[in-house]
Amino acid sequence: MENTFEKADELTGNIKEYVNTRIALIKIEFAEKTSALIGKTIAISVVSIMFLVAWLMLNITFSLWLEEKVPHHYQAFLITAGINAIIGLLVWWLKDPLIRIPIMNSIIAQLFKNEEEQ
């Protein structure tokens, strides 16, 4: 009878150890996935800012070039703003297939990357 109690205590200890190890593993996996996601977000943000600056410079250059073709300089900037507004509306209408869905798929793939490898 004592042998049964000792085995039950040992089994209980093993179960507690397993649960604690499993919790620690989940915490580590969560930290790994979160840090990878944050790192990817920061990298995308930096690249996006660089593209934004390049787009701004390109627009200014286009406006200055266009200024030579139109009678008033404000018209060149107005034309450039109109082109940007049209592009902005197109991106807004196509935001789901172009932006939202690929970003969601990327985040989901990043979160479940380790589970697919096992």
N, C-alpha and C positions, 0 to 999 in steps of 0.2 A: 504494500500500500504506500509506504514511504517512497518507494522507487517511482510510483506513478505521480506523486506530488512533486518530486524533484524534476521529473521529465516535464510536467505541466509548467513548473516555474521556469525551467530552461526554455520551453517553447514560448512562454509569455515574454521572457527576456529577448529571445530571438525576434519575435514579432515586433516588440518595441524598437529594437535596434534597426530592423528592416524599415519600419515606418519612419524613424528619424533619418535614416540614410536616404530614403525616398524623398522626404521633404527637403533635405539638403540638396539633392540632385535637382529637384524642381526649381529651387531657388537659384542654383547655379545656371541652369538652362534659361531661366527667365532673365537673369542678369546678362547672360551672353546674347540672347536675342534682342533684349532692350538696347544694349550698347551697340550692337551691330546696326539696329534700326536707327538709332540716334546718329551714329557715324555716317550712315548712308544719307540721312536727312541733311546733315551739315554739309557733306560733300556736294549734294544736289543743290543746296542753297548757295554755296560758293560759286559753283559753275553757273547757276542761274543769274547771279549778280554780275558775273563776268559777261555773260551773253547780253544782259540788260544794258550794261555800259557800252558794249560793242554796238548794239542796236541803236542806242542813243547817238553815238558818234556817227554811225552810218546815216541816220536821219538828219543830223546837222549838216553833214557833208552833202547829202542829196539836196537839202534845202538851199545851201549856199551855191551849189552848181545850178540848181533850177532858178535861182535868183537872176542869173545872167540871161535866162530865156524869157522871163516875164517882166512886165514894166515896173512892178513894185515889189520890194523885198518881202513884205508881209504876205503877198500872194503865194510866194514860194513856200513859206512856212505853213500857210493855210492848206495848200495842196498836199503837203507832206502829212499834215495832221489828218486830212480827209482820208488819205491812203491808209494811215495807221488806224483810223476809226473803222474802215471797212475790214481790214485784217483782224482787228479786235472783235468785230461782230461775227466774222467767220469762225474765229477761235471759240467765241462764246457759244455759238450754235453747235459746234463740233467738239465741245469740251469733254463730253462723256466718252466717245470712242477714242479721242486723241490724248486726253489727260487723265481723267478720273479712273477709268477702267484699267489702263496700264499701271497706274500708281497703286491701285488696290491689289492687282495681281502681283506686283513686285513685293508689296508688304506681306501679302499672304505667303508668297514663295519664301521670303526671308524668315518668316515666323515658323514655317513648317519644313524648313530645309533639312534639319537634322532627322526628323521623323521619316522622311522619304529615303534617307541613306541607310537606315537600319533594316 
